[in-house]
Amino acid sequence: MIPAEYIESSKAFEKAVDAIENAKYNLKGGFYGATANRAYYACYYCLIGLLYTQKVYAKTHQGTKAKFSELFIKTDIFPIEVSDSISMLFDYRQEADYDLDEDISIPPPTYSTSSSPRSHPYTPR
């Protein structure tokens, strides 16, 4: 039988994939605020999925980030740059969703992605 935490983790990763697809669609359409939102949530769902594998269930976004940092950054499983990227995505999402004066009219920086996950700079060590 598959442990419950792995089932829940898998569900979170499925939501992350869906959010990534939504982000790509919004980016192509020029909807940069929506892109920022969906990119952040893709990352957030991945964090939740990773925490579930450790039987950790955070109740807030900040709690999720803090537990991820404790369990995966401070233990050198992921480099500190991952935490920096999460903070950047959070800030973009906050501006896009809550700052009514903010006009996100240019696309965020794009990063080259490879079909090989091991070649990505944020691949776990």
C-alpha positions, -999 to +999 in steps of 0.1 A: +000+000+000+012+035-009+017+057+022-008+086+024+019+112+024+030+101-010-005+101-024-010+137-011+024+147-024+015+133-058-017+154-058+003+185-050+027+179-078-002+173-102-015+208-092+019+222-098+020+208-134-014+223-140-003+257-127+028+256-149+006+249-179-016+278-169+014+301-165+027+292-200-007+299-215-010+332-197+025+342-207+018+335-244-013+356-241+005+386-225-013+382-192+017+388-170-001+393-137-018+359-142+015+344-152+031+356-120+002+341-100+003+307-116+042+305-116+042+312-079+015+286-072+033+260-093+063+266-070+041+266-039+025+233-048+059+218-053+070+229-018+038+214-003+045+182-022+080+180-008+069+188+027+042+160+025+070+135+018+084+145+052+049+143+069+049+180+074+017+200+068+022+238+069-009+259+074+003+291+057+024+302+027+050+316+051+049+285+072+054+264+040+084+285+030+099+283+065+095+246+068+109+241+033+139+262+043+144+243+075+142+208+059+156+214+024+177+245+023+195+245+056+203+208+051+218+216+016+194+194-003+186+225-024+209+256-028+199+289-012+191+303-046+160+282-047+148+301-016+157+334-032+136+324-063+107+315-042+108+349-025+110+366-058+080+347-072+060+355-040+068+392-044+057+391-081+025+373-072+018+398-043+022+428-067+001+412-094-027+401-071-029+430-046-012+461-058-039+479-078-015+505-091+011+480-103+010+474-141+028+442-150+031+450-186+064+434-195+071+397-192+092+385-163+127+372-171+127+339-189+150+311-180+162+284-203+147+250-195+162+218-206+144+185-212+169+170-188+160+178-152+196+170-140+209+199-161+188+225-144+208+246-119+182+241-091+183+203-093+187+189-058+223+180-049 
